[in-house]
Amino acid sequence: MIERTLLMVKPDATGRGLAGEIVGRLEKGGFKLVAIRSLTLTRSEAESFYGVHRERPFFGDLVEYITSGMVVPMVLEKENAILDLREFIGATNPAEARKGSIRSDMGTDIQHNAVHSSDGPDTARREISFFFTERELVQVV
């Protein structure tokens, strides 16, 4: 089934100039780019985006980190995009990520792991609509 999902290049990766390499890897991996932009999240936006983690002890550090620089959110499309992307980018902790995955190659620790991706269909819909209007989503043929 063709799905859409969100991937966001995080500040640690944009700060090291890795956004282009990440997009290239994704396209070579069979993911179609549907929408992309760059921005710096405000504290309020970051708190909203990561609201599901509000009660976790790392929430404050996560908000500080994600607002520390530019992020590059993008919508990707592919058959089984959500699960395939999670596999493609590797485990959250780069030390545990599959060799050759984005997080293994570009992440430095569990927080500075280069990218965020949606973890399920409901999350993907919510996260895509957080960054993009329906009008901005290209119809890929």
Residue pairs with C-beta under 8 A, 6 or more apart in sequence:
1 79
1 80
2 77
2 78
2 79
2 81
3 77
3 78
3 79
3 80
3 81
3 82
3 121
3 124
4 34
4 75
4 76
4 77
4 81
4 124
4 128
4 137
5 75
5 76
5 81
5 82
5 85
5 117
5 118
5 124
5 128
6 73
6 74
6 75
6 76
6 116
6 117
6 118
6 124
6 127
6 128
6 131
7 22
7 26
7 73
7 74
7 76
7 85
7 89
7 115
7 116
7 117
7 118
8 71
8 72
8 73
8 74
8 115
8 116
8 117
8 127
8 131
9 18
9 19
9 22
9 71
9 72
9 73
9 74
9 114
9 115
10 65
10 66
10 71
10 112
10 113
10 114
10 115
10 116
11 65
11 66
11 68
11 69
11 70
11 71
12 65
12 69
12 107
12 108
12 112
12 113
12 114
13 19
13 22
13 106
13 114
13 115
14 38
14 69
14 70
14 71
14 72
15 69
15 70
16 106
18 106
18 114
19 38
19 72
21 106
22 102
22 106
22 114
22 115
23 33
23 36
23 74
25 102
26 33
26 76
26 88
27 33
29 88
30 78
30 84
31 76
31 77
31 78
31 81
31 84
31 85
31 88
32 76
32 77
32 78
32 140
33 74
33 75
33 76
34 74
34 75
34 76
34 77
34 137
34 138
34 140
35 74
35 75
35 131
35 132
35 136
35 137
35 138
36 72
36 73
36 74
36 75
37 72
37 73
37 74
37 131
37 132
38 70
38 71
38 72
39 70
39 71
39 73
40 67
40 69
40 70
40 71
41 49
41 66
41 67
41 71
42 67
43 63
43 67
46 62
46 63
46 66
46 67
47 54
47 63
48 130
49 66
49 127
49 130
50 59
50 62
50 63
50 66
53 59
53 62
58 111
61 111
62 111
65 111
65 112
73 127
73 131
73 132
75 128
75 131
75 132
75 137
76 85
77 140
78 84
78 85
82 117
82 118
82 119
82 120
82 121
82 124
85 117
85 118
86 117
86 119
87 98
88 101
88 102
89 97
89 101
89 102
89 103
89 114
89 115
89 117
90 96
90 97
90 98
90 101
90 102
90 103
90 104
90 107
91 97
91 98
91 101
91 103
92 103
92 110
92 113
93 103
93 109
93 110
93 113
94 103
94 104
94 106
94 107
94 108
94 109
94 110
94 113
94 114
95 109
97 103
97 104
97 107
97 113
98 104
102 114
102 115
103 113
103 114
103 115
106 114
106 115
107 113
107 114
107 115
118 124
118 127
118 128
128 137
